[in-house]
Amino acid sequence: MRKAMIYGAGISGKSVDELLKKMKWETVLVDDKNGISSTDAVSYLEEVELFIKSPGIPYNTLVKEVMKRNIKVVDEIELAYEYMKKNSKTKIIAVTGTNGKTTTVSKLSELLNTAGIKSIAAGNIGVPFSKVVLDGEKYEYIVLELSSYQLENIYNFKADIAMVINLAPDHLDRYNGESEYYNTKMKIGINQTSEDKFIFNNDDDEIEARISMIECEKINLSLEKKADIYVEDEELFFKNELVTKTTNFSLKGKHNLQNILFIVGVAKLIKIPNEIIIEFLENTKNLEHRMEEFFSYQKFGKNIKFINDSKGTNLESTIKAIGAFNKPILICGGANKNLDLTPLLKVIKTDVKEVYLIGELASKIEKELKIIGYEEKNIYNVSTLEKGIEKLYNNIILNRESVKLTVILSPGTSSFDQFKNFEVRGKEFKRLVEKYFGV
């Protein structure tokens, strides 16, 4: 029996284990907390033909030893794709980008189901691709959110429709510079052929610079100029056909409009009627943890709106979140990704009333804000989220004046220094706000 090693016993690792066993492979599950340790795993490599690494695991000693022995390293995405192509006719829509992919994937799957097309959102969004393909032909479309980590070790994977929403610096603790990160993202379309479709953001210079990597039918979109999909005078067009006005969309903001262009592009390609598209776009709701207005405090002349944007895990997303409001109070910080913070710091200086800093990055942001002249009295290095909400509450209650404020948690980085993931961070933020301000 052929033998495979799975590194990582999280949700995707366990799903891969189940899939491989169905494929009649013997498996070795490696996990330093819940399985064979990565140190002991080396002794099992002699008979291993295939190595599946969970996306979040870095290229550490075990992975380097596997590569040194020329054992094939693949991602869960690749394995699940190979199985699916042999066992079903389900089609794939694959989405990547630095920002907006979760919203796009979730809402696209929701729209397909609304239109009577059986669909599921999977991949980086939380449901492993390998788990979904075990359901056979239950779905007509699988809408995959793919991170750069999930695209690193693909060989044959391709989507019927792929898209790159945007590219901005991120994960530079993993990659040797921005270019390597961007090139990894573009691998989502590298295997597509003439019958496939690739939708891309024509306003993004980094995507434009790499579009020659893609050889299938390309469909561009733009918020700034005419394209295959574009907006002009608050009207949305697909291939010069008016689809709908944009004034009544329930998802607000420029970043959401960009996501909507991708959603509409796919909907038109698979021939969903305009009336269904319009009804959906005017009634769908924001996702939890993504610009989610969840609580308001209205007492003693204070009117305070709280926004949970815990999904804002990179600088670009936090800059966009700040821009959606007038002089908000910002809670940010978290794990250090070795990014140049300058773009975010400039926006904080000009557009943020006060900043509450948490996590690993707190002291670095504080120091750099002082260097560029942001007022020291408006900086609160609070270390933890709870201390931040407590300090914020005391500041607001002690302020005897009537105030109207917006408070945003938009960290600008990942949560792993203090929380398991952005969902846990977002839920804790909501719990703390209601604990302090809900009395």
Order of alpha helices (4+ residues) and beta strands (2+ residues): beta-alpha-beta-beta-alpha-beta-alpha-beta-alpha-beta-alpha-beta-alpha-beta-alpha-beta-alpha-beta-beta-beta-beta-alpha-alpha-beta-beta-alpha-beta-alpha-beta-alpha-beta-alpha-beta-alpha
